[in-house]
Amino acid sequence: MSNLGNSEEKASDVAPEQGRVAPSIEIPNEKGECSGEPSPPALSTPVPSARIERVEKQNSVHIVHYRDESIHDPIEGLGALLSKYLQLDVSVRKPDPLLETFDIEGAAAYLKSGKVKNIVCMCGAGISVSAGIPDFRSPTTGLYPRLKKMGLGRPEDVFSIDYFKENPEVFCELAKELMPGKFKPTATHHFMALLGQKGLLKRCYTQNIDSLETAAGLEPEKVVAAHGNFDSARCIGCRREVPMKDIRKTLEEGSVSYCADCGCFVKPDVVFFGEPLPERFFNLYEEDFSNCDFLIIMGSSLVVNPFASLVDAVTDTTPRLLINREKVGGLEFGSRNYRDAFYGGDCDNGVKKLVELMGWQDEFEAMLAKTS
């Protein structure tokens, strides 16, 4: 391998490595200097499960990048590769499991243990789909695909402050559909209100702008609307706060509102791309998540930061339950998992199952009946 002439070769250009020795590696001295002479081969045994991905030449040293088909977990894989190819005794210890099982049953068992006092919920558009509000990214019914079909080249622009300044009527037309008062809270919203009633909910952090959390009976103090909502409005020019009742009729007509003082556009306090998150978010999240002893994530794709990064703001000893149609990034469901549970399906079905496992059906049904 040390006689390769090219600085980089494709994996397909390298002969099968069955029976080959590991590449020669030059090891720098304590000053970080290399002598130009490679060290002896690290081992001389076959590596049948490995595949060479590419070979690079750096400072006269050939670096071989392997892909080991028997390894699926990155951290576990690091230890396995060091052990296999460099004959180093490396073991990566996985923490003891916090949950009996990594499903909703395991989550319920932990909740019943008496260890949980401060639940934090993270919510995305998926919790409001059954209320009739479209989520953003579903291929057929999502808001962004629909906007793209309507001719908006970049659907995300509808929530861009720069785009709004040039084309305010696009958002105002959309706001006509999303205005609060047209939709009823879902079972998931009532579930969080139930957690609040039981004194178990530290806070609900929501990406949604529909205010259905408070409509379900959750105290406003318990809600952080990370991306704002329609509860208030202000001028984008002079920043004067404008009562929502003053612009509600205009928004319901899909028309643009103007500031009485400076003449600039007025919009609801929905956070657009290019705008900072509300101060309330930054004032509360650090303390809330450091004190959180059980995290529930529902109906979010976890792709928009800084909201998505909150899953890592809890301590390493905090169990996390994801209720979602599919697994999303930010959580660990591989062989290194010790604390993350997953329920795959609609949010309402997930919370109903959790309520059943907790034995809270009567209280929950009573809450649902009040708003039916």
Salt bridges, closest charged atoms under 4 A:
GLU17 OE2 - ARG51 NH1 3.24
GLU53 OE2 - ARG67 NE 2.73
GLU56 OE2 - ARG54 NE 2.91
GLU56 OE1 - HIS65 NE2 3.50
ASP68 OD2 - LYS84 NZ 2.90
GLU69 OE2 - ARG51 NE 3.86
GLU69 OE2 - ARG67 NH1 3.53
ASP96 OD1 - ARG93 NH2 3.41
ASP157 OD1 - ARG154 NE 3.30
GLU173 OE2 - LYS176 NZ 2.87
GLU177 OE1 - ARG146 NH2 3.35
GLU221 OE2 - ARG203 NH1 3.10
GLU221 OE1 - ARG280 NH1 3.91
GLU241 OE1 - ARG234 NH2 3.93
ASP246 OD1 - LYS245 NZ 3.29
GLU252 OE2 - ARG248 NH1 3.84
GLU253 OE2 - LYS249 NZ 2.68
ASP261 OD2 - ARG240 NE 3.09
ASP269 OD1 - ARG234 NE 2.88
GLU275 OE1 - LYS267 NZ 3.20
ASP288 OD2 - ARG203 NE 2.78
ASP312 OD1 - ARG320 NH1 3.54
ASP340 OD1 - ARG320 NE 2.75
ASP346 OD1 - ARG325 NE 2.83
GLU363 OE1 - LYS198 NZ 2.95
